[in-house]
Amino acid sequence: MTATPAPVRLRAVTREVEPGRDVLTTFAADGFAWVHTGARIAASGIVARVAPRDVASTLAAIEVVDPVDTAGSGPIAVGGLPFDVRRGAGALVIPARVTVDTCERAWVTDIEAVPIAAVAGPEPPSRFSVDSAQSRDEWRVMVSRALAAISGGQLDKVVLAREVLVEADSPFSLREVVTRLISQQPGCFVYATEGFVGASPELLVRRRGDEVESRPVAGTAIADGDDASLRALASSVKDRREHRFVVDAILDALRDECDELHVGSEPDVARCAT
């Protein structure tokens, strides 16, 4: 586990208060308490959760306003670590508020996230090329093999993927890619994580409490501005059969994991692009 990067920076402000106060007034269910005759510490809130090896660098990156300037003032990391390292190294928490009372002095440190001003992205590409990774002959071979596997009973349904390589003279803006997908693919699930970005009309699985939901999709058609193609898709024997294959596969995967399964009697047609 490492510190989670975010488009913010952290700022810690410490102010001195009168000693002798009840530090537990700032203690919350998500907090931390360390009480001893020499010092009492109470914390609440979480602004960061970091691996032990990352604590020093994470604390050093925080902007600090600390007129108290003594041991334990300013931002700190707190928590408990496991004895059994086979269960993992554990993590420490940088709390949102810390109250410390050493009997002689006392202070409160508040840590907040300060938004970072948006940084202009790189200039968009001025030219790019689009090439297929497979030749037409290679694609024909893939289709022939898929048809042979279906005819031989090895497969009921197969979706062939065609790899396309796009090379540009400068990096694409991920923000712009996601923004365009949102506008061009209404009704789809748009995602972006660690360079993996796209839009899909399908929802593989979503869990809310003890309920799971899946929205598979099979069969597509161009709407052409009217509902005729949508009605044709809904009544297509081929597309309904392909959709049934997908539904049955998902039911097989969920059957042993769920107490009850509810499946629509008829597939719905969804509009997923303009």
Buried (B, 14 or more C-beta within 10 A) or exposed (E): BEBEEEEEEBBBBBEBBEBEBEBEEBBBEEBBBEEEEEBBBBBBBBBBBBBBEBBEEBBEEBEBEBEBEEEBBBBBBBBEEEEEEEEEEBBBBBBBBBBBBBEEBBBBBBBBBEEEEEEEEEEEBEEEEEEEEBEEEEEEEBEEEBEEEEEEEEEEBBEEEEEEEEEEEEEBBEEEBBEEBEEEBEEBBBEBEEEEBEBEBEEEEEEEEEEEEBBBBBBEBEBEEEEEBBEEBBEBEEBBEBBBBBBEEBEEEEEEEEEEEEEEEEBEBEEBEE
